[in-house]
Amino acid sequence: MIENLESLGQEALDYLNQKNSAREQALPRARTLIRYCANSIRAAHRREFAAAEELLARAAELLAQIGTDLREQPDVFYAGFVQDAQKEYAEAAAFLALVQGRALPHPQSLHIDWAPYLNGLGEAVGELRRYVLDRLRHGWLAECEQLLQHMDDIYALLITIDFPDAITGGLRRTTDTARAILEKTRGDLTVAVRQAQLEGKISELLTALNEKGEAPS
């Protein structure tokens, strides 16, 4: 038997146990982080912005803990699940900022990489559509037009990012989805604006007829 085989085997076991322990510690934190982000988005849709901010802060704490857990395990850090969590965090942070009329957070301030940040921006377009449709039901057309412009601006940025999916984390598919959502939302808002304009003209006409005493009974 090779003299050092046993010691080599023990070193391999120690190394892999350490790596597996780090992964098992980080993985549930990533899942909890994603849940916090989803709940933050839900709170933002309800315009409960303080609650949304608090949930984002909890997500940020978990993201920092994950970075600490995997500081010595970069291959585990970049295995995929951390990037998924970063993407969800970017989506929640971007959505909350936009519906509050604030500037988008920088990925550096969020402590995440560019690829998950850009994918998070793209996925925020879908949440903006949901928000726009809800605001349309309440007649907030001006706000909806501003949010549609934000969606358009995000899409305009994403289509300039022309790199392989291995670098961007599948951004091309996210961009294609954002385009479809944008066009559908533009159509819905156009119909709503035209309807509001028509109702306004009918109201003006009825007012004019009333003044002349010619309004239909």
C-alpha positions in Angstrom: 0.0 0.0 0.0 1.3 3.5 -0.9 2.7 5.0 2.3 0.8 8.3 2.2 -2.5 7.0 0.8 -4.2 6.9 4.1 -3.2 10.5 5.0 -4.2 11.7 1.5 -7.6 10.1 2.0 -8.1 11.7 5.4 -7.1 15.1 4.0 -9.6 14.7 1.1 -12.4 13.8 3.6 -11.6 16.7 5.8 -11.6 19.1 2.8 -14.8 17.8 1.4 -16.5 17.7 4.8 -15.6 21.4 5.3 -16.9 22.3 1.8 -20.1 20.4 2.3 -20.7 21.9 5.8 -20.3 25.4 4.3 -22.8 24.6 1.5 -25.3 23.1 4.0 -25.1 26.2 6.1 -25.4 28.6 3.2 -28.2 26.9 1.2 -31.0 27.3 3.8 -30.0 30.9 4.2 -30.3 31.5 0.5 -33.8 30.0 0.5 -34.8 32.2 3.4 -33.3 35.2 1.6 -35.4 34.5 -1.4 -38.5 34.2 0.8 -37.8 37.6 2.4 -37.4 39.1 -1.1 -40.7 37.6 -2.3 -42.5 39.0 0.8 -40.8 42.4 0.3 -42.2 42.5 -3.2 -45.6 41.5 -1.9 -45.5 44.3 0.7 -44.5 46.8 -1.9 -47.5 45.9 -4.1 -49.6 46.7 -1.1 -47.7 49.9 -0.7 -46.5 48.8 2.7 -43.1 50.3 2.0 -41.8 50.3 5.6 -42.4 46.5 5.8 -40.8 46.0 2.4 -37.7 47.9 3.5 -37.5 45.8 6.7 -37.7 42.5 4.8 -35.0 43.7 2.3 -32.8 44.5 5.3 -33.2 41.0 6.6 -32.3 39.6 3.2 -29.2 41.8 3.1 -28.1 40.3 6.4 -28.5 36.8 5.1 -26.6 37.7 2.0 -23.7 38.9 4.1 -23.8 35.7 6.1 -23.7 33.6 3.0 -20.6 35.5 1.8 -19.0 34.7 5.1 -20.0 31.1 5.0 -18.5 30.6 1.6 -15.5 32.9 1.8 -13.1 30.0 1.5 -15.3 28.1 -0.9 -15.6 30.1 -4.1 -16.6 27.1 -6.2 -19.6 26.6 -4.0 -20.4 30.3 -4.0 -20.6 30.4 -7.8 -22.4 27.0 -8.1 -25.7 28.8 -8.9 -27.9 29.0 -5.8 -26.2 32.1 -4.4 -26.6 33.9 -7.8 -30.3 33.0 -7.8 -30.6 34.6 -4.3 -28.7 37.7 -5.5 -31.0 38.0 -8.5 -34.1 37.8 -6.3 -32.6 40.4 -4.0 -31.8 42.7 -6.9 -35.3 42.3 -8.2 -36.9 43.2 -4.9 -34.6 46.2 -4.3 -35.1 47.6 -7.8 -38.9 47.2 -7.7 -39.2 48.8 -4.3 -37.0 51.8 -5.5 -39.0 52.3 -8.7 -42.5 52.2 -7.2 -41.3 54.8 -4.6 -39.8 57.0 -7.3 -36.3 56.6 -6.1 -33.1 55.9 -8.1 -32.1 52.4 -8.7 -29.6 50.9 -6.2 -26.1 50.2 -7.5 -25.0 46.5 -7.4 -22.0 47.6 -5.4 -24.3 48.9 -2.7 -26.2 45.7 -2.7 -23.0 43.6 -2.6 -23.9 41.5 -5.6 -22.4 40.8 -9.0 -23.5 42.4 -12.2 -25.0 39.3 -13.9 -27.6 38.7 -11.1 -28.2 42.4 -10.8 -29.1 42.8 -14.5 -31.3 39.7 -14.4 -33.0 41.1 -11.3 -33.7 44.3 -13.2 -35.2 42.3 -16.1 -37.4 40.3 -13.7 -38.5 43.5 -12.0 -40.2 44.4 -15.3 -42.8 41.7 -14.6 -43.5 43.0 -11.1 -43.8 46.5 -12.5 -46.5 45.2 -14.9 -48.5 43.8 -12.0 -48.2 47.1 -10.2 -49.2 49.1 -13.3 -52.3 47.0 -13.7 -53.3 47.5 -10.1 -52.8 51.2 -10.3 -54.8 51.4 -13.6 -57.8 50.0 -11.7 -57.6 53.0 -9.4 -57.2 55.5 -12.3 -53.6 56.6 -11.7 -52.7 57.0 -15.3 -49.8 59.5 -14.9 -48.1 57.2 -12.4 -48.6 54.2 -14.8 -47.1 56.1 -17.7 -44.0 56.9 -15.6 -43.7 53.2 -14.6 -44.0 52.1 -18.2 -41.2 54.5 -19.0 -39.1 52.8 -16.3 -39.9 49.4 -17.9 -38.9 50.7 -21.3 -35.6 52.2 -20.0 -34.7 48.9 -18.3 -35.4 47.0 -21.6 -33.4 49.5 -23.6 -30.4 48.9 -21.3 -30.7 45.1 -21.3 -30.7 44.8 -25.1 -27.3 46.5 -25.1 -25.8 43.7 -23.0 -24.6 41.3 -25.8 -22.4 38.7 -24.1 -22.7 34.9 -23.9 -25.2 33.4 -21.4 -22.3 31.8 -19.5 -21.2 35.4 -18.6 -24.6 37.0 -18.1 -26.4 34.2 -16.4 -29.0 33.7 -19.1 -29.8 37.4 -19.5 -30.9 37.0 -23.1 -33.9 35.0 -22.1 -34.7 37.5 -19.3 -34.5 40.3 -21.9 -36.8 38.5 -24.3 -39.4 38.0 -21.5 -39.1 41.7 -20.5 -39.8 42.8 -24.1 -43.0 40.7 -24.3 -44.1 42.1 -20.9 -43.3 45.6 -21.9 -45.3 45.5 -25.1 -48.3 43.9 -23.5 -48.3 46.5 -20.7 -47.9 49.3 -23.3 -51.0 48.0 -25.1 -53.0 47.8 -21.9 -52.1 51.3 -20.8 -52.8 52.7 -24.3 -56.3 51.2 -24.2 -56.8 52.7 -20.7 -55.6 56.1 -21.7 -57.9 56.2 -24.8 -60.8 55.1 -22.7 -60.2 57.8 -20.2 -59.9 60.4 -23.0 -63.2 59.2 -24.5 -64.9 59.3 -21.1 -63.6 62.8 -20.7 -64.9 64.0 -24.0 -68.3 62.4 -23.3 -68.4 64.2 -20.0 -67.5 67.5 -21.7 -70.3 67.0 -24.3 -72.9 66.2 -21.6 -71.9 69.3 -19.7 -72.2 71.5 -22.8 -75.6 70.0 -23.6 -76.8 70.5 -20.0 -75.8 74.1 -20.2 -77.9 74.5 -23.4 -80.7 72.5 -22.0 -80.3 69.8 -24.7 -79.0 66.9 -22.7 -81.0 63.7 -23.2 -83.3 62.7 -20.4 
